[in-house]
Amino acid sequence: MKYNFTQIFTFFTTAFLMTQGVLQAQVCDGTYVEENGLLVIEMESGILPENSNWQIGNEPDPEQPGETIDYLFWNGSESFNSLSNAIIRYDIRISNPGTYRILVRGRIGQGDLSDRHNDFWLNIEADDFFAQRRSNGQLVSTLGATPECDSNPDRSCADNPNNAEGFIKVFMNVTPTNGENETRVWRFVSNANNTEDGVGEQRNAHLLINATFDEAGDYAINIDARSSFFFMDKMVFFRDDVLRNTAQDLSNPSSTCDGIILSTTDQESINNTRVFPNPATTTITVSNLPSNSQGKFVLRNILGATVRELDINATNQDIDISDLKSGVYFISSLNTTTAFTKKFVKL
């Protein structure tokens, strides 16, 4: 196959921009703070799991001349039926309780089909996490994540990965471009499907993603890879009294990070700390821990519940996990100056 100069130039320009995106991206090692019913989170600002296939790229923003989009994407094996176990966690602080709608600004980064390279796994640690479809203002159906949906007669179960409580598939089904040779389109979309046909429901009906926070406090969002080359720019969360057009305004600043803003160099320093073996059965070891990171630590499960608090006062320390149930856990430093989070799997 022959390539013309324009194709070659475009390829190398894209590769250069993606590399620059990795170098320039900033990371929030802290909590994103909601204000006035709105949260705006840059997807690439999360702490990426070490040795994973999450990558950061950038490109000119077609909707904002002169601006650049930094985006997050998965460049690894696709995981349609189970989690890829490369979870990115975004801690959030809700000051104004209520029900929030969730949208992701993204685009299909590869191919010409609307139903490929278009989704990811999502879990929101909230008082309720669900999807709804309405028609003419009337509620048609509600989906939930397992295991809650199994015992709720008013809900069907959304598409979810095997053996992963609380996660559902979130996707956008839109044509990648508006026409041949046109710029690929970025849109604010996030939908869910039901696992099985319900009474009066269509299998491919698109339902809108929501989360309810009953009280002001700290919560979290977890994402995991499903499709490769689904480019994700930002998430917006807006309470039901905030207009969608307001939430989607690209001039909205990113929400405040109540913690440390890290460069990728800082993140590499954090990544020098190891938690091994991983997976583990009885004991994990935290190694290469900087002295200024020692102190109080917390273990949380995949749903964000605290299962144990720890004192770590050495560069290398063993932790007994024999009493934990099998699953995914996070160990987090509570040190406000050099906080970080590591994920491990208990077998």
Buried (B, 14 or more C-beta within 10 A) or exposed (E): EEEEEEEEEEEEEEEEBBBBBBEBBBBBBBBBBBEEBBBBBBBBBBBBBBEBBBBBBBBEBBEEEEEBBBBBBBBBEBBEEBBBBBBBBBBBBBEBBBBBBBBBBBBBBBEEEBBBBBBBBBBBBBBBBBBBBEEEEEEBBBBBBBEBBEEEEEBBBBBBBEEBBBBBBBBBBBEBBEEEEEBBBBBBBBBBBBBEEBEEBEEEBBBBBBBBBEEEEEBBBBBBBBBBBBBBBBBBBBBEEBEEEEBBEBEBEBBBBBBBEBEBEBBEBBBEBBBEBBEBEEEBBBBEBBEEBBBEBBBBBBBBEEBBEBEBEEBEBEBEBEEBEEBBBBBBBEBEEBBBBBBBBBE
